[in-house]
Amino acid sequence: MTQLTTLDATFLHAESGGTHAHIAGLGILDPGALPGGRVTVAAAVELIRERAHLAARPLRQRLAAVPFGLDHPYWEDDPGFDPARHVSEMTLPAPGTAAQLAEAIAELHARPLERGRPLWELVLVQGLEGGRAAVYVKAHHAAVDGVLAAETLAALLDLSPQPRELPADDAAPLRAPSPFSRVGTGLLRTAAHPFRAALSVARTAPHLDEVPGVAALPGVARVSHAVQGALGMEPVPEAPRVSAPPTPFNGPVGPHRAVAFADLPLAEVKRVRTALGGSVNDVVMAVCASALRTWLDKRGALPDGPLVAGVPVSLRPTGAGGAGSEAGNQVSLMSAPLAVHVPDPADRYAAVRDDMERAKRRFVGSSGAWVRDLTGLVPAPLAGPVARLALSVLPGLPVRPLNLIVSNVPGPQFPLYLCGARVLAYYPLSVVSGVSGGLNITVFSYDGTVHVGLVTCRDLVPDPDELVDHLADALNELTALAGE
């Protein structure tokens, strides 16, 4: 029996209007060595049929709702599971350029998933330039976080063109409790909710200065430190106190998406890290800061202070993915200043590095548990309306929680194969919303390259391709600094 956590359910409840809470990836394939030079739908369906038991829940589990919405849904195996219902194919018109691919993927990424079956889909895209193909894979954030999504995809991949030997599927089918049992459990949980909510408030109070938006309010840091002292907690570093400034990509999010893709040499990123200090993630954040500074400055929208970036942090133990992994999203959010206001590249890098280090030290003090606790404050029957109200109201408030999300997931540094076709690149694509911002930058390093996927609300940022050029320029700028 596996029930959605309050955080999982929040991703379901957040969907309305222009917000769709799925994450995805776009793999670029070289099918030249395959018969007919293409990956077929039949081959993809057979691959998923054989390996569904190796992956995490989204492949063959569906939602089982609780009557009257008294509690969060459960997961159960779909008795009619057929991967053929989830796999489709499209062909780009000639010549199959990168721009045509981005347009097609933007349309796919704007479509919500069907709730009545397992929450994923796979689309093969044929007709790319150079005889290549692509595969777009989408799964709902209620089922997987970024790390688990990558590990789920890895279950479908091989280390060589030849498929590996597979363990037998000996897992018992997962069934949700009966509707009567679900109602009874929901009533009990609703009755006990005030006590659980009080505990969540008590656990969150010492860490209020980490909550995006709340942290910028006057006096919050003093309240957090006072509560920490009253509870006898060890002193923790003070969280950065910044307020997210207005930008062109912060506002109500519409239903349409635009996407863009960037490739940065991992060797150059590591060279900058070695020369200037910090981590690979610090370099990624500094590159984003420089690119956003240029983009904002060209529009006369450069703020006087830093942006506020939400940085997802995985709480999942290393190697804990796959079919037997712990249920639910194991992710939290760290907010950090992004020093777009600093004009000198060297000073900007130093500021980003220092801000990230400070944010990480503060985050360690709470382990990011405030995300789980805050999502549990509202009883399940009211969680949906409250989440949708927040998404409609918060973008219009003068104090916004975040400007954007920047995520960095490390990947394997060796080639992988899908249905015998080599995966040349893999671009992650994530969520935009009125609360988190109409721009999301997600990074995945694979086989010597840092692959960047940008997702925007088309109404707010119609041409994210411009940011791709600025990202390349920003890395070149840091590389020049590293060579001095």
Buried (B, 14 or more C-beta within 10 A) or exposed (E): EBBBBBBBBBBBBBBBBBBBBBBBBBBBBBBEEBEEEBBBBEBBBBBBBBBBBBBBBBBBBBBBBBEEBBBBBBBBBBEEBBBEBBBBBBBBEEEBEBEBBBEBBBEBBBEBBEBEBBBBBBBBBBBBEEEBBBBBBBBBBBBBBBBBBBBBBBBBBBEEBEBEEEEEEEEEEBEBBEEEEBBBBBBEBBEEBEEBBEEBEEBBBBBBBBBBBBBBBEEBBEBBBEBBEEEEBEEBBEBBEBBBBEBBBBBBBBBBBBBBBBBBBBEBBBBBBEEBEBBBBBBBBBBBBBBBBBBBEEEEEBBEBBBBBBBBBBBBEEEBBBBEBEBBBBBBBBBBBBBBBBEEBEEBBBBBBBBBBBBBEBBEBBEBBBBBBBBBBBBBBBBBEBBBEBBBEBBEEEEBBBBBBBBBBBBBEEBBBBBBBBBBBBBBBBBBBBBBBBBBBBBBBBBEBBBBBBBBBBBBBEEBBBBBBBBBEBBBBBBEBBEE
